[in-house]
Amino acid sequence: MDTHKAKLILDKYRAGICSEEELALLESWYVDSQSADIDLISEHDLIAVKNDIWNTLPVHNEAETIPVKKIKLSTPFKYWVAAVALIILSVSIYLINHNDFMLKVNNKFAAAHIKPGSAKATLTLANGKTIVLDNANNGVIAGQNGASVIKTNGENLSYQRENNTSSVETINLLSVPAGGFYTLTLSDGTKVWLNSKSSLKYPTCFVGNERRVELTGEGYFEVAHNANQPFKVKTKGQVIEVLGTRFNINAYGDENSINTSLLQGSIKIWAQDIPAKVLSPGEKAILADNALSIQHSNVEDEIDWVNNDFIFNNSDLCSILRKISRWYNVEIDCPAELSNMKFSGKISRSKNIQQVLNIMELTGSVNFKIEERRITVMP
């Protein structure tokens, strides 16, 4: 910030037209003598602002009416007493009248320990052996029933089919924890992105007349076309059949519905005793309360996480907080009385968690308190 802007903020403060952001910046100058920006303000201006605050205090006016015994102090001691008094007064005023600002300061320090998600996952082989992929080196990490398991780029697992003559499928499980993501290339060339707290069960090589995998959580699929071997994704409560297409499935257990969004191609959905329905690009299927409905949707928003973004498009508070909780691996309870609040915005998932929460705080309708890895929502 340049000197001209700093003086402009001071002028706006004296005129009583400071925005909340400018007032917060002024307060930070006032209480933080280590601030890099404080050098932009002259000592005269700082004293003037402090005098303004002092003159507005009721305790100041009352103190003038109370007779006190005068004590003559030496000049150096006067300055020392005045400095101590000013520090005590400044801290007292700040703590009493600026709770919101203190909350933001405390949140800033707590948020520094909460990192965005990163590439991490655990691979469970058919024999029960587990491999923590974020600790494994790039290259071939296992051989499974005619397929080599290869880790590349630190965040992708791929299966390269070799000589597989077995008629029995060997099943692997890729599990992504909270605060993680991972990508997977199956032996047929199908690509899968797994979001936080998700897992995919799949064969190392597909055999038979279909390609079947099982998903929990959220996954985005780009299915390799094979008309002779349909690709099927099983989740809790539904099965999706495709030939070659791009789609996203959100099937988290803590969500109220299973949402399937189609970006390209065509898919057919079966759900328990409900007649099968076919989706076209730009449509989303919602399975909730034993009913399957289809609606038009901005399906690109449904794969915001694949592009490492959060996109909120009139989204309800509780669904937003569940996304944040999974990605940053924190605990958040959404109060029932706030569940109908709606928010819109876009921000990178690589941002600090406080920056994400600030989008909602800017509305003035909700605030957040961060304590270690727990976040409290306050109206």
C-alpha positions as CSV (number, residue, x, y, z in Angstrom):
1,M,0.0,0.0,0.0
2,D,1.4,3.5,-0.8
3,T,1.4,6.5,1.4
4,H,-1.3,8.3,-0.5
5,K,-3.8,5.4,0.1
6,A,-2.8,5.2,3.8
7,K,-3.6,9.0,4.3
8,L,-6.8,8.6,2.3
9,I,-8.0,5.9,4.7
10,L,-7.2,8.3,7.6
11,D,-9.1,11.1,6.0
12,K,-12.1,8.8,5.5
13,Y,-11.9,7.7,9.1
14,R,-12.1,11.3,10.3
15,A,-15.1,11.9,8.0
16,G,-16.8,8.9,9.4
17,I,-17.1,7.1,6.0
18,C,-14.6,4.2,6.4
19,S,-15.7,0.9,5.1
20,E,-15.5,-2.1,7.4
21,E,-12.4,-3.4,5.6
22,E,-10.7,0.0,5.9
23,L,-11.7,0.3,9.6
24,A,-10.2,-3.2,10.2
25,L,-7.0,-2.1,8.5
26,L,-6.8,1.0,10.6
27,E,-7.4,-1.0,13.8
28,S,-4.6,-3.3,12.8
29,W,-2.2,-0.3,12.4
30,Y,-3.4,1.0,15.8
31,V,-2.8,-2.2,17.8
32,D,0.1,-3.8,15.8
33,S,3.3,-1.7,16.0
34,Q,5.0,-4.5,13.9
35,S,2.8,-3.9,10.9
36,A,4.7,-3.4,7.7
37,D,2.2,-0.8,6.6
38,I,2.4,1.3,9.8
39,D,5.5,3.1,8.5
40,L,3.3,4.7,5.8
41,I,1.5,6.7,8.5
42,S,3.2,9.7,10.2
43,E,3.5,9.8,13.9
44,H,1.3,13.0,13.9
45,D,-1.5,11.1,12.1
46,L,-1.3,8.2,14.5
47,I,-1.5,10.4,17.5
48,A,-4.5,12.3,16.0
49,V,-6.4,9.0,15.5
50,K,-5.6,7.8,19.1
51,N,-6.8,11.2,20.4
52,D,-10.0,10.8,18.5
53,I,-10.6,7.4,20.1
54,W,-9.7,8.7,23.5
55,N,-12.0,11.7,23.3
56,T,-15.0,9.4,22.5
57,L,-14.6,7.3,25.6
58,P,-17.3,7.8,28.3
59,V,-14.7,7.0,30.9
60,H,-12.6,9.9,29.8
61,N,-15.4,12.4,30.3
62,E,-16.3,11.0,33.7
63,A,-12.7,11.0,34.9
64,E,-12.5,14.7,34.4
65,T,-15.2,15.3,37.1
66,I,-13.4,13.2,39.8
67,P,-11.0,15.2,41.9
68,V,-7.6,13.6,42.3
69,K,-4.5,14.5,44.3
70,K,-1.9,15.9,41.9
71,I,1.6,14.3,42.1
72,K,4.5,16.0,40.5
73,L,6.5,13.6,38.3
74,S,9.8,14.0,36.6
75,T,9.6,14.5,32.8
76,P,11.1,11.1,31.9
77,F,8.8,9.3,34.3
78,K,5.8,11.2,32.9
79,Y,6.5,9.8,29.5
80,W,7.0,6.3,30.9
81,V,3.6,6.5,32.7
82,A,1.9,8.0,29.7
83,A,3.2,5.2,27.5
84,V,2.1,2.4,29.8
85,A,-1.3,4.0,30.3
86,L,-1.7,4.3,26.5
87,I,-0.8,0.7,26.0
88,I,-3.3,-0.5,28.7
89,L,-6.0,1.8,27.3
90,S,-5.4,0.7,23.8
91,V,-5.6,-3.0,24.6
92,S,-8.7,-2.5,26.8
93,I,-10.5,-0.6,24.2
94,Y,-9.6,-3.1,21.6
95,L,-10.7,-6.2,23.6
96,I,-14.0,-4.6,24.7
97,N,-15.1,-2.9,21.5
98,H,-13.5,-5.0,18.7
99,N,-14.5,-8.6,19.4
100,D,-15.2,-9.2,15.8
101,F,-11.7,-8.1,14.8
102,M,-10.2,-10.3,17.6
103,L,-12.2,-13.2,16.2
104,K,-10.6,-12.6,12.8
105,V,-7.1,-12.4,14.3
106,N,-7.6,-15.7,16.2
107,N,-9.1,-17.4,13.1
108,K,-6.1,-16.3,11.1
109,F,-3.7,-18.0,13.4
110,A,-5.8,-21.2,13.7
111,A,-6.3,-21.3,9.9
112,A,-2.6,-21.3,9.4
113,H,-2.5,-24.9,10.7
114,I,-5.2,-26.1,8.3
115,K,-3.9,-27.0,4.9
116,P,-5.9,-27.6,1.7
117,G,-6.2,-31.1,0.4
118,S,-3.4,-32.8,-1.6
119,A,-2.7,-36.0,-3.5
120,K,-3.0,-38.8,-1.0
121,A,-4.5,-42.3,-1.2
122,T,-4.1,-45.9,0.0
123,L,-4.1,-48.8,-2.4
124,T,-5.3,-52.2,-1.1
125,L,-4.2,-55.1,-3.2
126,A,-6.2,-58.4,-3.7
127,N,-4.0,-60.2,-1.1
128,G,-4.9,-57.5,1.5
129,K,-1.5,-55.7,1.3
130,T,-1.9,-51.9,1.6
131,I,0.4,-49.3,-0.1
132,V,0.3,-45.7,1.1
133,L,0.7,-44.0,-2.3
134,D,1.8,-40.6,-1.0
135,N,4.9,-42.3,0.4
136,A,5.5,-44.5,-2.6
137,N,8.0,-43.6,-5.3
138,N,7.0,-43.1,-8.9
139,G,7.2,-46.2,-11.1
140,V,5.9,-49.8,-10.9
141,I,4.7,-50.5,-7.4
142,A,3.0,-53.9,-7.8
143,G,2.0,-56.6,-10.2
144,Q,-1.6,-57.8,-10.1
145,N,-2.9,-60.7,-12.2
146,G,-1.5,-59.7,-15.6
147,A,-1.3,-56.0,-15.0
148,S,1.4,-53.7,-13.8
149,V,0.4,-51.0,-11.2
150,I,2.3,-47.8,-11.9
151,K,2.4,-44.5,-10.0
152,T,3.1,-41.4,-12.1
153,N,3.3,-37.7,-11.4
154,G,2.8,-38.2,-7.7
155,E,-0.9,-38.2,-8.0
156,N,-2.0,-40.8,-10.6
157,L,-2.2,-44.6,-10.4
158,S,-2.4,-46.5,-13.7
159,Y,-2.9,-50.1,-14.7
160,Q,-1.0,-51.4,-17.7
161,R,-2.5,-54.7,-19.0
162,E,0.1,-57.3,-20.0
163,N,-0.5,-61.0,-20.4
164,N,-3.8,-61.8,-18.7
165,T,-5.5,-65.0,-19.6
166,S,-7.4,-65.5,-16.3
167,S,-11.2,-65.6,-16.4
168,V,-11.3,-64.5,-12.7
169,E,-11.1,-60.7,-11.9
170,T,-8.6,-59.6,-9.3
171,I,-10.1,-56.7,-7.3
172,N,-8.1,-53.7,-5.9
173,L,-9.4,-50.8,-3.8
174,L,-8.2,-47.2,-4.0
175,S,-9.2,-45.1,-0.9
176,V,-8.8,-41.4,-0.6
177,P,-9.0,-39.9,2.9
178,A,-10.4,-36.5,4.0
179,G,-8.1,-33.8,2.7
180,G,-7.0,-35.8,-0.3
181,F,-7.7,-36.5,-4.0
182,Y,-6.3,-38.9,-6.5
183,T,-6.6,-39.9,-10.2
184,L,-6.7,-43.4,-11.6
185,T,-6.4,-44.9,-15.1
186,L,-7.9,-48.3,-15.4
187,S,-6.6,-51.1,-17.6
188,D,-9.1,-50.3,-20.3
189,G,-8.0,-46.6,-20.5
190,T,-10.9,-45.2,-18.5
191,K,-9.8,-42.3,-16.3
192,V,-11.3,-41.6,-12.8
193,W,-10.9,-38.7,-10.5
194,L,-11.6,-39.4,-6.8
195,N,-12.6,-36.6,-4.4
196,S,-11.9,-36.5,-0.7
197,K,-13.4,-39.3,1.5
198,S,-14.0,-41.5,-1.6
199,S,-13.1,-44.9,-2.7
200,L,-13.3,-47.1,-5.9
201,K,-13.3,-50.9,-6.0
202,Y,-12.3,-52.2,-9.5
203,P,-10.6,-55.2,-11.2
204,T,-7.0,-55.0,-12.3
205,C,-8.1,-56.2,-15.7
206,F,-11.7,-56.4,-17.0
207,V,-13.0,-59.9,-18.1
208,G,-16.4,-61.0,-19.2
209,N,-19.1,-59.1,-21.0
210,E,-19.1,-55.9,-18.9
211,R,-16.8,-53.6,-17.0
212,R,-18.0,-53.0,-13.4
213,V,-16.6,-50.8,-10.6
214,E,-18.0,-49.7,-7.3
215,L,-17.9,-46.2,-6.0
216,T,-18.4,-44.5,-2.6
217,G,-18.1,-40.8,-2.2
218,E,-17.6,-38.7,-5.3
219,G,-15.9,-39.6,-8.6
220,Y,-15.6,-38.1,-12.1
221,F,-15.4,-40.6,-15.0
222,E,-14.1,-40.4,-18.5
223,V,-15.0,-43.8,-19.8
224,A,-13.1,-45.4,-22.7
225,H,-15.6,-46.5,-25.4
226,N,-16.2,-50.2,-25.9
227,A,-19.6,-51.1,-27.4
228,N,-19.0,-54.8,-26.7
229,Q,-18.3,-54.3,-23.0
230,P,-20.5,-51.7,-21.3
231,F,-19.1,-49.9,-18.3
232,K,-21.1,-49.9,-15.1
233,V,-20.7,-47.9,-11.9
234,K,-22.4,-49.2,-8.8
235,T,-23.1,-46.9,-5.8
236,K,-25.4,-47.3,-2.8
237,G,-28.9,-47.5,-4.3
238,Q,-28.2,-47.2,-8.0
239,V,-26.3,-48.6,-11.0
240,I,-25.1,-46.5,-14.0
241,E,-24.4,-48.1,-17.4
242,V,-22.4,-46.3,-20.1
243,L,-20.6,-47.1,-23.3
244,G,-18.3,-44.2,-23.5
245,T,-18.9,-40.8,-21.8
246,R,-18.0,-38.2,-19.2
247,F,-20.0,-37.9,-16.0
248,N,-19.8,-37.1,-12.3
249,I,-21.4,-39.1,-9.4
250,N,-21.8,-37.6,-5.9
251,A,-22.8,-40.4,-3.6
252,Y,-21.5,-39.4,-0.2
253,G,-23.3,-41.1,2.7
254,D,-23.9,-37.8,4.5
255,E,-25.7,-36.2,1.6
256,N,-29.5,-36.2,1.2
257,S,-29.3,-37.5,-2.3
258,I,-27.2,-39.2,-5.0
259,N,-26.5,-36.8,-7.8
260,T,-25.3,-38.0,-11.2
261,S,-24.4,-35.3,-13.8
262,L,-23.7,-36.0,-17.5
263,L,-21.3,-33.9,-19.5
264,Q,-21.0,-36.0,-22.6
265,G,-22.5,-39.1,-24.1
266,S,-25.4,-41.0,-22.7
267,I,-26.0,-43.0,-19.5
268,K,-28.8,-45.2,-18.2
269,I,-29.6,-45.3,-14.4
270,W,-31.2,-48.0,-12.5
271,A,-32.3,-47.4,-8.9
272,Q,-33.9,-50.2,-6.9
273,D,-37.5,-50.7,-8.1
274,I,-37.6,-47.5,-10.1
275,P,-37.8,-47.8,-13.9
276,A,-34.5,-47.0,-15.6
277,K,-34.0,-43.5,-16.9
278,V,-31.6,-42.2,-19.6
279,L,-29.7,-39.0,-19.2
280,S,-28.6,-36.6,-21.9
281,P,-25.7,-34.1,-21.7
282,G,-26.5,-31.2,-19.5
283,E,-28.9,-33.2,-17.2
284,K,-28.5,-34.2,-13.6
285,A,-30.3,-37.2,-12.0
286,I,-31.2,-36.9,-8.4
287,L,-32.0,-40.0,-6.3
288,A,-33.7,-39.2,-3.0
289,D,-36.4,-40.7,-0.9
290,N,-36.8,-43.7,-3.3
291,A,-37.5,-41.4,-6.2
292,L,-35.4,-40.6,-9.3
293,S,-35.8,-37.2,-10.9
294,I,-34.0,-35.6,-13.8
295,Q,-33.4,-31.8,-14.2
296,H,-31.3,-29.6,-16.4
297,S,-28.2,-28.3,-14.6
298,N,-25.0,-26.4,-15.1
299,V,-23.1,-29.7,-15.0
300,E,-19.7,-27.9,-15.3
301,D,-20.3,-26.6,-11.8
302,E,-20.7,-30.2,-10.6
303,I,-17.0,-30.9,-11.5
304,D,-15.6,-27.8,-9.9
305,W,-13.5,-30.0,-7.7
306,V,-11.9,-31.7,-10.7
307,N,-10.6,-28.2,-11.7
308,N,-9.5,-27.6,-8.1
309,D,-12.2,-25.0,-7.5
310,F,-15.2,-24.4,-5.2
311,I,-18.2,-23.1,-7.1
312,F,-21.3,-22.2,-5.1
313,N,-24.3,-21.4,-7.2
314,N,-27.1,-20.5,-4.8
315,S,-25.9,-23.5,-2.7
316,D,-27.2,-24.1,0.8
317,L,-24.9,-23.5,3.7
318,C,-24.8,-27.1,5.0
319,S,-23.9,-28.6,1.6
320,I,-21.1,-26.0,1.3
321,L,-19.8,-26.8,4.8
322,R,-19.7,-30.5,4.1
323,K,-17.5,-29.9,1.0
324,I,-15.2,-27.7,3.1
325,S,-15.1,-30.3,5.9
326,R,-14.0,-33.1,3.5
327,W,-11.4,-31.1,1.6
328,Y,-9.7,-29.4,4.6
329,N,-10.3,-32.4,6.9
330,V,-12.0,-30.4,9.6
331,E,-15.1,-30.8,11.8
332,I,-18.0,-28.5,11.1
333,D,-21.5,-28.7,12.5
334,C,-24.2,-26.9,10.5
335,P,-26.9,-25.5,12.8
336,A,-30.4,-26.5,11.6
337,E,-31.7,-23.0,11.8
338,L,-29.1,-21.9,9.2
339,S,-29.6,-24.8,6.8
340,N,-31.7,-22.8,4.4
341,M,-29.1,-20.0,3.9
342,K,-27.9,-19.7,0.3
343,F,-24.5,-18.6,-1.1
344,S,-22.9,-18.0,-4.4
345,G,-19.2,-17.6,-5.3
346,K,-16.1,-19.2,-6.7
347,I,-12.7,-19.7,-5.2
348,S,-9.7,-22.0,-5.7
349,R,-9.5,-25.1,-3.4
350,S,-5.8,-24.3,-3.0
351,K,-6.7,-21.2,-0.9
352,N,-6.4,-20.9,2.8
353,I,-9.6,-22.1,4.6
354,Q,-10.2,-18.7,6.0
355,Q,-10.3,-17.2,2.6
356,V,-13.0,-19.7,1.6
357,L,-15.0,-18.9,4.8
358,N,-14.6,-15.2,4.1
359,I,-16.8,-15.5,1.0
360,M,-19.7,-16.3,3.2
361,E,-18.8,-13.9,6.0
362,L,-18.9,-11.0,3.5
363,T,-22.7,-11.4,3.4
364,G,-22.9,-10.3,7.0
365,S,-25.3,-13.2,7.8
366,V,-22.9,-15.7,9.2
367,N,-19.5,-15.9,11.0
368,F,-17.0,-18.6,11.8
369,K,-14.8,-19.4,14.7
370,I,-11.8,-21.7,14.1
371,E,-10.4,-23.7,17.0
372,E,-7.7,-26.2,16.0
373,R,-9.5,-28.5,13.5
374,R,-13.1,-27.6,14.6
375,I,-15.1,-24.8,13.1
376,T,-18.1,-23.3,14.9
377,V,-20.8,-21.5,12.8
378,M,-22.3,-18.4,14.3
379,P,-25.3,-16.3,13.0
